[in-house]
Each structure stands twice: as structure tokens, then as C-alpha cells.
Amino acid sequence: MTLSFCSFASGSTGNCYMVKSENTTILVDVGISGKKIIEGLSSKDIDIEEIDCILITHEHSDHIKSLKIISKKAINAKVYASIGTWSKIIDLVSEEKIKHFEYGKPILIGDILVSPFKLSHDTSDPIGYSFKKGDKKITIVTDTGYVTEEIFENIKDADLLVLEANH
């Protein structure tokens, strides 16, 4: 297995996705109840404590509803968001878990290379993510108003594209 994907929820009532490799488990957005997230993980035989990282796309409640509780229960997980998003949600996460992305600078989370890129949305600093491991790539774009050249570059060679388009 190189990369796998699971959607626990997508839409205006809440968003939560999982990207997983053999050694790394990442949640993207936690906009549904903590109970539903934990149930979804359990259905995949994953304990909340196995989460390595939580990535936030932007600060709307359908993307961060359970951030406070899930970031506490996922004891080993760091939480990444853009600087603009952190300015809106900083009080939801303990300081030692807070991490920032720089656009155009991929980071390695476990064995998955994560590349953040800018989106067009009515929030302070929304981002999408591409995930690479080996020759596989998953890209997640949420709530973008239009597809910019930067977004197109990130989605054009994805093996799996998640386009959450209720905006």
C-alpha cells in the first residue's frame, strides 16, 4: 500500500478526510463531531492515538468543529494550518501542537510528502493539500471559488482528486 484515502464526511454540514500510508495517518479537517470521527477511524481499525497529524484547510466550522477535542485525543498529532487560519483558531489547540505551513514548501509528515497550496475562498488564508508517497498522489481541494494556475498544477497529475465544491 502506498496511499489510501477515506472520506468520513464532505459537504456544508461537515468535512473530514483521512490519508494513510503503511506508517502514517493524517486527518484533513475535523468538521464533524468527535464521536463520528472516532467511529470512522474505528471502522478502519485505527485508534485516535494513532493519528500523526491533523491538517486544517480553513477556519469555517464545517472544517474545524471538533478541532479542540480531536487534537486533545490524538495525543501524538501535530496540527498544521496556514498562518492566516491560525489567527482565527489559535485558542482551539494547545501551543505545543501548533505547526505552520509555508506555501510552496512541502514537508514530510511521517512517510508522506505534503504540499500546501493556496485556494480561493472567503476565509483568511485557505489552503489545499497534495499528498505524495512513491508514485501515488492524492490532492484535496475544498471550497475553492475558482481554479487558479497553482491549483491546476497541483491537481493535474493526481491519482485521486477530492474536490469538495459546495462553495
C-alpha positions as CSV (number, residue, x, y, z in Angstrom):
1,M,0.0,0.0,0.0
2,T,1.4,3.4,-0.9
3,L,-1.5,5.8,-0.1
4,S,-5.1,5.3,0.8
5,F,-8.0,7.7,1.3
6,C,-11.2,7.7,3.2
7,S,-13.9,10.4,3.5
8,F,-15.7,10.4,6.8
9,A,-17.8,13.5,5.7
10,S,-17.9,16.0,2.9
11,G,-20.2,19.0,2.4
12,S,-21.6,22.0,4.1
13,T,-22.6,20.0,7.2
14,G,-19.0,18.9,7.8
15,N,-15.8,17.7,6.3
16,C,-13.3,15.1,7.5
17,Y,-10.9,13.0,5.4
18,M,-8.2,10.5,6.1
19,V,-5.0,10.0,4.1
20,K,-3.0,7.0,5.2
21,S,0.2,5.1,4.3
22,E,1.6,2.0,5.9
23,N,3.2,4.1,8.6
24,T,1.4,7.5,8.7
25,T,-2.2,8.5,9.3
26,I,-3.3,12.1,8.6
27,L,-6.7,13.7,9.1
28,V,-7.7,16.6,6.9
29,D,-10.3,18.8,8.6
30,V,-12.3,17.8,11.6
31,G,-15.7,19.5,10.8
32,I,-17.9,16.8,12.2
33,S,-18.5,15.5,15.7
34,G,-15.6,14.0,17.5
35,K,-17.7,10.9,18.1
36,K,-18.3,10.5,14.3
37,I,-14.6,10.9,13.6
38,I,-13.6,8.3,16.3
39,E,-16.3,5.9,14.9
40,G,-15.0,6.4,11.4
41,L,-11.4,5.7,12.5
42,S,-12.6,2.6,14.4
43,S,-14.4,1.3,11.3
44,K,-10.9,1.3,9.7
45,D,-9.3,-0.3,12.7
46,I,-7.5,2.9,13.7
47,D,-7.3,4.3,17.2
48,I,-7.4,8.1,17.6
49,E,-4.0,7.9,19.3
50,E,-2.5,6.6,16.0
51,I,-3.2,9.9,14.2
52,D,0.1,11.5,13.3
53,C,-1.2,14.9,12.1
54,I,-4.3,17.0,11.6
55,L,-4.3,19.4,8.6
56,I,-6.8,22.2,8.5
57,T,-7.9,23.8,5.2
58,H,-9.6,26.9,6.7
59,E,-11.4,28.2,9.7
60,H,-15.1,27.6,8.8
61,S,-17.0,25.5,11.3
62,D,-17.7,22.7,8.8
63,H,-13.9,22.2,8.7
64,I,-12.9,22.7,12.4
65,K,-16.0,21.7,14.5
66,S,-14.1,19.1,16.6
67,L,-10.6,20.5,16.4
68,K,-10.3,21.1,20.1
69,I,-11.4,17.6,21.2
70,I,-9.7,15.7,18.4
71,S,-6.4,17.5,18.9
72,K,-6.5,16.6,22.6
73,K,-7.4,12.9,22.0
74,A,-4.9,12.5,19.2
75,I,-2.1,12.8,21.7
76,N,0.8,12.5,19.3
77,A,-0.7,14.6,16.4
78,K,0.6,18.0,15.4
79,V,-1.9,20.3,13.9
80,Y,-1.0,22.2,10.7
81,A,-2.7,25.2,9.2
82,S,-1.8,28.4,7.4
83,I,-0.7,31.4,9.5
84,G,-3.9,33.3,8.5
85,T,-6.1,30.4,9.6
86,W,-4.2,30.1,12.9
87,S,-5.0,33.7,13.6
88,K,-8.7,32.7,13.7
89,I,-8.4,29.3,15.6
90,I,-5.4,29.6,17.8
91,D,-7.4,29.1,21.0
92,L,-8.6,25.6,20.0
93,V,-5.2,23.8,20.1
94,S,-2.5,23.6,22.7
95,E,0.5,25.6,21.8
96,E,2.9,22.6,21.6
97,K,0.8,21.1,18.8
98,I,0.7,24.1,16.5
99,K,2.6,24.0,13.2
100,H,2.6,26.3,10.2
101,F,2.9,25.7,6.5
102,E,4.8,27.9,4.1
103,Y,3.3,27.8,0.6
104,G,5.5,26.1,-2.0
105,K,7.5,24.3,0.7
106,P,6.4,20.7,1.0
107,I,7.0,19.0,4.3
108,L,7.4,15.3,5.2
109,I,4.9,14.0,7.7
110,G,5.9,10.5,8.6
111,D,6.5,8.9,5.2
112,I,4.0,11.2,3.3
113,L,5.2,14.3,1.5
114,V,2.6,17.1,2.0
115,S,2.4,20.1,-0.3
116,P,0.1,23.0,0.7
117,F,-1.2,25.4,-1.9
118,K,-3.4,28.5,-1.9
119,L,-7.1,28.3,-2.6
120,S,-9.8,30.9,-3.5
121,H,-12.3,31.1,-0.7
122,D,-13.9,33.7,1.6
123,T,-11.6,33.0,4.5
124,S,-8.4,34.5,5.8
125,D,-5.9,32.0,4.3
126,P,-7.4,28.8,2.8
127,I,-5.2,26.0,1.6
128,G,-5.4,22.7,-0.3
129,Y,-3.1,19.8,0.1
130,S,-1.3,17.3,-2.1
131,F,0.0,14.1,-0.6
132,K,2.7,12.0,-2.3
133,K,4.3,8.7,-1.5
134,G,6.2,6.7,-4.1
135,D,4.5,7.2,-7.4
136,K,1.0,7.9,-5.9
137,K,-0.6,11.3,-5.3
138,I,-3.8,12.4,-3.7
139,T,-5.0,16.1,-3.8
140,I,-7.7,17.7,-1.7
141,V,-9.3,20.9,-2.7
142,T,-12.1,22.3,-0.6
143,D,-14.4,25.3,-1.1
144,T,-12.4,27.0,-3.8
145,G,-14.1,29.7,-5.8
146,Y,-12.2,29.1,-9.0
147,V,-9.2,27.0,-10.2
148,T,-6.1,29.1,-10.4
149,E,-2.9,28.0,-12.2
150,E,-1.4,27.0,-8.9
151,I,-4.4,24.8,-8.1
152,F,-4.3,23.3,-11.6
153,E,-0.6,22.4,-11.2
154,N,-1.4,20.6,-8.0
155,I,-4.4,18.6,-9.3
156,K,-3.4,17.8,-12.9
157,D,-1.4,14.7,-12.1
158,A,-3.2,13.4,-9.0
159,D,-4.2,9.8,-8.9
160,L,-7.1,10.8,-6.8
161,L,-8.7,14.3,-6.7
162,V,-11.1,15.3,-3.9
163,L,-13.0,18.4,-4.9
164,E,-15.4,19.5,-2.2
165,A,-17.5,22.0,-4.1
166,N,-20.3,23.4,-2.1
167,H,-19.0,27.0,-2.1
